[in-house]
């Protein structure tokens, strides 16, 4: 019977049905083919219980923060400040793309949202400066994957909720890996800039830099207050999302005066739509995870893994390869919700720190945004930057390989994720 369930899952996926519906439909097929129709009576309750978690409240609040910052002119000022600082060096605008993505990662927390926004802003600018559209699009997409790594991060919130790990600890664990990714991409640009003679823009004088810094200071309040507040214990990660929304509103409305009351309805609609998409996916994935637990698949996988090797290094290698493969087929959030309950017993069995493992699994599934055939980031940037999907895939490959190398560095050097949480006593 499970063969029919797996077949149904693959058929629904290949038909192009949204992954959230695929998960729900596959679960219903399981109930019908195995004769467990009595479970259908508990399905509505199961869907609701999957979302009944305080930690998930941070998702709509951080989405609201991102919408307020975009509409309030905060995002543009962060990009402009980065350009004034480093735009004059060879390949400067490419560096700006990476550094601006790192700034925005502390605000948006979603790689797809960041890739969409930065594609609109940076690809035309880079093309005007003399970069090819292929490279500009690929770099914008690749550097957007720091969004779910540098806090705050939607995917860390979901992992923390599912695994029982502190969301604040996960936020702190993502700081060093996010910086490593940024340095890695900057190193790649430096090499390619030397090799391909990348263009550079005019150097800004001290007055221009100071003026840009003064303009961007209110915008920097959001990431600074989020990080300092969590580090000091003044508020939790979820509370920081609410505080960030209030600050973004005040800065956009009263400092920059670009946020208008007439914009608020569309901002709230966008927030509700984005939240509904994510929470519906969480609910359906929770239902699918219920089916997996009912069939005791986590225990079967755990026993299989333990029979291959009891070495945690081998286990992490196998998990990385498995997750990279899964990331090419299934959306990151859906995969996370399905796989965390399956893999957590193994994490415990191999004595791996759940904070470290959380960063590993989240990076793996984020890299999936760059990989065909289901890499959503590829489709988003391809559409917005108006570049053929195949050309974008070819252009992003060197950056994708670099991302995988960094992933393995983080996997086998656990202090990259645990240093800050340990210092803070998590």
C-alpha positions in Angstrom: 0.0 0.0 0.0 2.8 2.4 0.8 4.0 1.9 -2.8 0.7 3.5 -4.0 1.2 6.4 -1.6 4.7 7.1 -2.8 3.5 6.8 -6.4 0.7 9.2 -5.7 3.1 11.7 -4.1 5.4 11.6 -7.2 2.5 11.9 -9.7 1.0 14.9 -7.9 4.5 16.5 -7.7 5.2 16.0 -11.4 1.7 17.4 -12.3 2.9 20.7 -10.9 0.4 20.8 -8.1 1.6 23.1 -5.2 3.6 21.2 -2.6 1.2 22.1 0.2 -1.6 20.4 -1.7 0.6 17.5 -2.7 1.3 16.8 1.0 -2.4 16.9 2.0 -3.6 14.9 -1.0 -1.0 12.2 -0.5 -2.0 11.8 3.2 -5.7 11.4 2.1 -4.6 8.7 -0.4 -2.8 7.0 2.4 -5.9 7.0 4.6 -8.1 5.6 1.8 -5.7 2.9 0.5 -4.8 1.6 4.0 -8.4 1.6 5.3 -7.5 4.1 8.1 -10.5 6.3 7.1 -11.3 6.8 10.8 -8.3 9.1 10.9 -10.1 11.5 8.6 -12.2 12.5 11.5 -9.2 13.8 13.4 -7.7 15.5 10.3 -9.1 19.0 11.0 -7.9 18.9 14.6 -4.5 17.8 13.4 -4.3 20.6 10.8 -5.0 23.2 13.6 -2.7 21.7 16.1 0.2 22.0 13.7 0.0 25.7 13.8 -0.8 26.1 17.5 2.6 27.2 18.6 3.7 30.6 20.1 7.0 30.6 18.2 5.2 30.7 14.9 3.8 34.1 15.7 7.2 35.5 14.8 6.6 34.6 11.1 3.8 37.2 10.3 5.5 39.8 12.5 8.8 39.5 10.6 6.9 39.5 7.3 5.2 42.7 8.4 8.6 44.2 9.3 10.0 43.4 5.8 6.9 44.9 4.1 7.2 48.1 6.2 10.9 48.5 5.5 10.4 48.1 1.8 7.6 50.6 1.7 9.3 53.0 4.1 12.5 53.4 2.0 14.7 51.6 4.5 15.8 48.9 2.1 16.9 51.4 -0.6 18.9 53.3 1.9 20.7 50.2 3.0 21.7 49.4 -0.6 22.7 53.0 -1.2 24.9 53.1 1.9 26.7 49.9 0.8 27.3 51.3 -2.7 28.8 54.5 -1.3 31.2 52.5 0.9 32.5 49.8 -1.5 31.1 50.6 -4.9 34.4 52.2 -6.1 36.6 49.1 -6.0 36.9 46.7 -9.0 33.8 44.6 -9.0 32.4 47.1 -6.5 28.7 46.7 -7.5 29.1 42.9 -7.2 30.4 43.4 -3.6 27.5 45.7 -2.9 25.1 43.0 -3.9 26.6 40.6 -1.4 26.9 43.1 1.5 23.5 44.5 0.9 22.0 41.0 1.0 23.8 40.5 4.3 22.3 43.7 5.7 18.8 42.8 4.4 19.1 39.3 5.8 18.8 40.8 9.2 15.4 42.2 8.2 13.6 39.9 5.7 14.7 36.4 6.8 13.3 34.9 3.6 15.6 34.0 0.7 12.8 34.0 -1.9 11.6 37.5 -0.8 15.1 38.8 -0.8 15.9 37.3 -4.2 12.8 38.9 -5.7 13.5 42.3 -4.2 17.2 42.4 -5.0 16.7 41.2 -8.6 14.5 44.2 -9.2 17.1 46.6 -7.7 20.6 45.2 -8.5 20.4 43.3 -11.8 19.5 46.4 -13.9 22.1 48.5 -12.0 24.8 45.9 -12.5 23.9 45.5 -16.2 24.2 49.3 -16.6 27.7 49.2 -15.1 28.9 46.6 -17.6 28.2 43.2 -15.9 26.6 40.5 -17.9 22.9 39.8 -17.0 23.8 36.1 -16.4 26.4 36.9 -13.7 24.3 39.7 -12.1 21.3 37.4 -11.9 23.3 34.5 -10.6 25.1 36.5 -7.9 21.9 38.2 -6.7 20.3 34.7 -6.4 23.2 33.0 -4.7 23.9 35.8 -2.2 20.2 35.8 -1.2 20.7 32.5 0.5 22.2 34.3 3.5 18.7 35.6 4.3 17.6 32.4 6.2 21.0 32.1 7.9 21.6 35.6 9.4 19.0 36.3 12.1 16.1 36.7 12.2 15.2 33.7 10.1 11.8 32.2 9.3 13.3 28.8 8.7 15.1 28.9 12.1 11.8 29.8 13.8 10.1 26.7 12.2 13.0 24.4 13.1 13.1 25.7 16.7 9.4 25.1 17.0 9.5 21.6 15.6 12.6 20.4 17.4 12.1 22.2 20.8 15.3 24.1 20.3 15.6 27.7 21.5 14.8 30.0 18.7 17.1 32.7 20.2 19.9 30.1 20.2 19.2 29.3 16.6 19.3 33.0 15.7 22.7 33.5 17.4 24.0 30.3 15.8 23.4 31.7 12.3 25.6 34.8 12.7 29.0 33.3 12.0 27.8 30.9 9.2 26.1 33.9 7.5 29.4 35.9 7.7 31.3 32.9 6.3 29.0 32.8 3.3 29.4 36.5 2.7 33.2 36.2 2.9 33.1 33.2 0.5 31.1 35.1 -2.1 33.3 38.2 -1.8 36.4 36.0 -2.3 34.8 34.5 -5.4 34.0 38.0 -6.8 37.6 39.1 -6.1 38.9 36.2 -8.2 36.4 36.7 -11.0 36.9 40.5 -10.9 40.7 40.0 -11.4 40.2 37.4 -14.1 37.4 39.2 -16.1 38.4 42.8 -15.3 35.1 43.8 -13.6 34.1 47.5 -13.8 34.3 49.9 -11.0 32.5 53.2 -10.2 33.7 56.6 -9.0 35.0 56.8 -5.4 32.8 58.6 -2.9 34.3 61.4 -0.8 34.1 61.6 3.0 31.2 64.0 2.8 29.1 61.6 0.7 29.9 58.7 2.9 29.0 60.6 6.1 25.7 61.9 4.5 24.8 58.3 3.5 25.7 57.0 6.9 23.5 59.6 8.6 20.6 58.7 6.3 21.0 55.0 7.0 21.3 55.2 10.8 17.6 54.9 11.5 17.4 51.9 9.1 20.1 50.1 11.0 18.1 50.4 14.2 16.0 47.4 13.2 18.7 44.7 13.0 20.7 46.3 15.9 17.7 46.3 18.3 16.7 42.7 17.3 20.2 41.4 17.9 21.1 43.4 21.0 17.6 42.7 22.5 17.9 38.9 22.1 21.6 38.9 23.2 20.8 40.8 26.4 17.7 38.8 27.2 15.6 41.9 27.1 13.0 40.0 24.9 12.5 36.7 23.2 13.0 36.1 19.4 9.2 36.2 19.0 8.9 39.5 20.9 11.7 41.0 18.9 9.6 40.5 15.8 6.8 42.7 17.2 9.3 45.3 18.4 11.0 45.3 14.9 7.6 45.9 13.3 7.0 49.0 15.5 10.5 50.4 14.8 10.1 49.8 11.1 6.8 51.7 11.1 8.2 54.6 13.1 11.3 54.9 11.0 9.4 54.7 7.6 6.6 57.0 8.8 8.4 59.7 10.8 12.1 59.6 9.9 12.1 58.9 6.1 8.4 59.9 5.6 8.1 57.5 2.7 5.6 55.3 4.5 2.1 56.6 4.1 -1.2 55.6 5.8 -2.6 54.8 2.4 0.1 52.2 2.0 -0.9 50.3 5.1 -3.9 48.3 3.6 -1.7 46.8 0.8 1.2 46.1 3.3 -1.2 44.2 5.6 -2.7 42.3 2.7 0.7 41.2 1.5 1.6 40.2 5.1 -1.6 38.2 5.5 -1.2 36.5 2.0 2.5 35.6 2.8 1.6 34.3 6.2 -1.4 32.3 4.9 0.9 30.6 2.4 3.5 29.6 5.0 1.0 28.5 7.6 -1.1 26.5 5.2 2.1 24.7 4.2 3.0 24.1 7.8 -0.5 22.6 8.5 -0.4 20.3 5.5 3.2 19.2 6.2 2.2 18.5 9.8 -0.5 16.2 8.5 2.0 14.5 6.2 4.4 14.1 9.2 1.5 12.5 11.1 1.2 9.8 8.4 5.0 9.2 8.5 5.0 8.8 12.2 2.0 6.5 12.0 4.0 4.2 9.7 7.0 4.4 12.0 9.2 5.6 9.1 11.5 7.7 11.4 12.4 4.6 13.4 13.0 2.6 10.2 15.3 5.3 8.8 17.1 5.6 12.2 17.8 1.8 12.3 19.0 1.8 8.7 21.4 4.7 9.3 22.8 3.1 12.5 23.3 -0.1 10.6 25.5 1.7 8.0 27.7 3.4 10.5 27.8 4.6 14.1 30.3 7.4 13.2 28.7 10.8 13.5 31.0 12.2 10.7 29.7 9.5 8.3 26.1 10.2 9.4 26.5 14.0 8.7 27.9 13.2 5.3 25.0 11.0 4.4 22.5 13.5 5.8 24.1 16.3 3.8 23.9 14.3 0.5 20.3 13.3 1.3 19.2 16.9 2.1 20.9 18.3 -0.9 19.0 15.8 -3.0 15.7 16.6 -1.3 16.3 20.3 -1.7 16.3 19.9 -5.5 12.8 18.4 -5.4 10.8 19.9 -2.4 10.4 23.4 -1.1 12.7 24.1 1.9 10.0 24.8 4.5 8.0 21.8 3.5 11.0 19.6 3.5 12.0 21.0 6.9 8.6 20.2 8.5 8.6 16.7 7.0 12.2 15.8 7.9 12.9 17.3 11.3 10.6 14.7 13.1 12.3 12.0 11.1 15.9 13.1 11.7 15.8 14.3 15.4 15.9 10.8 16.9 19.1 10.2 14.8 20.6 13.5 16.0 20.0 12.4 19.6 21.4 8.9 18.9 24.6 10.3 17.4 25.0 12.9 20.2 24.9 15.8 17.7 24.0 19.3 19.1 20.5 20.1 17.9 21.5 23.8 17.4 24.4 22.8 15.1 22.3 20.3 13.3 19.5 22.9 12.9 21.9 25.3 11.0 23.1 22.4 8.8 19.6 21.3 7.8 18.5 24.9 7.2 21.6 25.7 5.0 21.1 22.5 3.1 17.5 23.2 2.3 18.2 26.9 1.5 20.9 25.8 -1.1 18.0 23.9 -2.7 16.7 27.3 -3.9 19.6 27.4 -6.4 19.2 23.8 -7.7 17.0 22.6 -10.5 14.4 21.3 -11.2 12.3 22.8 -8.3 14.7 25.6 -7.1 12.1 28.3 -6.5 14.8 31.0 -6.3 15.8 30.1 -9.9 12.2 30.6 -11.2 11.8 33.9 -9.2 15.1 35.5 -10.5 14.6 34.1 -14.0 11.2 35.7 -14.2 12.1 39.1 -12.7 15.5 39.5 -14.4 14.1 38.2 -17.7 16.8 35.6 -18.2 16.4 32.1 -19.6 16.2 29.5 -16.9 18.9 27.3 -18.5 21.4 30.3 -18.7 20.7 31.2 -15.1 21.4 27.6 -14.0 24.7 27.6 -15.8 25.7 31.0 -14.4 24.9 30.1 -10.8 26.8 26.7 -10.8 30.2 28.1 -9.5 28.4 29.9 -6.7 26.4 26.8 -5.9 29.5 24.7 -5.6 31.1 27.3 -3.4 28.0 27.2 -1.2 28.3 23.4 -0.8 31.9 23.7 0.1 31.0 26.2 2.9 28.2 23.9 4.0 30.7 21.1 4.6 33.1 23.5 6.5 30.2 24.4 8.8 29.1 20.8 9.1 32.5 19.5 10.4 33.6 22.6 12.3 30.8 22.9 14.9 32.2 26.0 16.6 31.1 28.0 13.6 27.5 27.6 14.9 28.0 26.9 18.6 30.6 29.6 19.6 28.1 32.4 20.1 25.3 30.3 21.7 27.8 28.8 24.1 29.2 32.2 25.1 25.7 33.4 25.8 24.8 30.3 27.9 22.2 28.7 25.6 
